[in-house]
Amino acid sequence: MKKFISFAIALCCTLAVFSKEEKEKPATVIITAGQSNTDGRVPNTQLPDYICQNPYRHCWWCYGSAGKVQTDGFELFRPRMAHPERPERWAYDAVTYYWLEQALQQDFYVIKWSLGGTAIDTECSSTSQKYWSANPDWLAANQSTWTGGKSLLRSFTELIDSCIDNKLSKLPQGYEIKAFLWHQGESDRHRGKRYYENLKAVVTYVREHLVKKTGEKKYYKLPFVCGTVSRKNKQYNADVEAALYKLAKEDKNFYVIDMADAELQSDQLHFTAQSAEHLGKQMYNRLVKLGVAGKRAREVE
């Protein structure tokens, strides 16, 4: 009996120390960007039951879309997208954040900029002529969309800077940006053969921007996680898909989730609830493999 009591006390002490160590670690930060399947096109009435029954408590997000920031600084996450008539819609990342919250059981932060119908390549059709282009000459001639310009990439990185300056840098435990989540490519289908160079430039731009902003060279290797466009999508392009796998082969911190067979809504563009949930879980599982979700995290089926 004495041995059992001693073991129990030792176990409790170990767990207490582990819990303290977890809480003292820098706060986890996820950055997310892309077009409509990242912005959210599944009605909130189709959220998984486990999310409806156990709402978010630790996920804080700062969300921008089109020409402005949609949240008042960081707000407790609630799935929605920028639309005057139908804002109550969600994307795959809502599922990723849910499972990350279950694993971490402490506050973490999301910085997201997304807008439907947007391309990287400036020679492609893009909503309101807004682009993700990282072309140096084009960026030099264009401002962020929230200052009236055309650059979504500037909007995204300026929002990241604002979040760092106004909130993250003031956290007592500090912060660490752990991963970059992305789904985009449909709007680049007419310049599919250039998607490899275009997306590579976007990822490099964001990584280099974070290094310059924070002084942390580890962000040169920031994990980038993306999903492919469904082959059932009427805007599918084989060159766009091939570009993702080529980048993953070259960059060990670039990860691709296969969504080739994903089911789509009747518009043949946007994920169904089941497909969005699947991508969200697979992105979470990748974060588990990367150690982002903590030592005790397990993948979900």
C-alpha positions, 0 to 999 in steps of 0.5 A: 500500500505504501508503495502504491501511495508513493507511486501515486504521489510521484505521478501527480508531481510529474504531471504537475511539472509537465502541466506547468512546463506546457503552460510556460511554453510560448503561445502557439500561433497558426497563420492561414490564407487562401481563396474560397475553400479557405474562406468558408463556403459550408453553412454553419448548420452543417458543422460537425456535432462535436463542435456544436456540442463543445464550442471553442474556448481557447482559439483566438483569431484575427481575420481579414478579408477583401479590403478590411479586418473583420475582427476587433483584434483577436476574438474568440473563434466562431466560424464565419466569412465576410459576406453581408448576406450569408456570413455563417459559413465555415471552412476546413480550418474550423475543424483543425482549430477544434482538434488543436484546441482539444489537444492543447487545452490552452489559448492559441492564436490564429491570423487569417486572411482569405478571399474567394476567387483570388489568384496569385498570377496577375494575368489570371482573373481575380476577384476585384483584381486582388492578388496574392502575387509575390512578384517584387516589381508588382509588390513595389507598385501595389499596396495592401487591400486594406489600404485600398490596393490590390495586394492580398499578400501585403494585407496578410503580412501587414495583419501578421505584423499588427497582431505581433505588435499589438498582442503577441509580443505582449504575451508574458510567455511569448509566442511562436508561429508554428505553421502556415495553412493554405488552400488556393489554386483554382483561380490560377488554372489559366496559368497553371504552368507558372503555379510552381514558381508563383506559389514558391515565391509566396511561401518564400516571401512569407517566411522571409517576412517573418524572419525579418519581422521577428529576427528568428531564423527558424521561420525560414523553415516554417512548415507550410501545409496545403490541400490539393484542388479536387479533381471533380472541381470544374476549375481543376488544373493538373499543372497546379496539382503537380506544382504542389507535389514538386514543391513538397519534393524539394522542400522538406517543410512543405506538406501536401494533403491529397484532396483529389477525390473530395466531394463538392457542392452542386456548384462544383467548386466548394467542398461539402461538409464531409470534404471540409471536415476531412481536410481539416482533420488531415491538417490537424494530423500533420500538426500532430506529426510536427509536434505542434499539438503537444506531446500527448496529442494523437491523430484523429481518424 
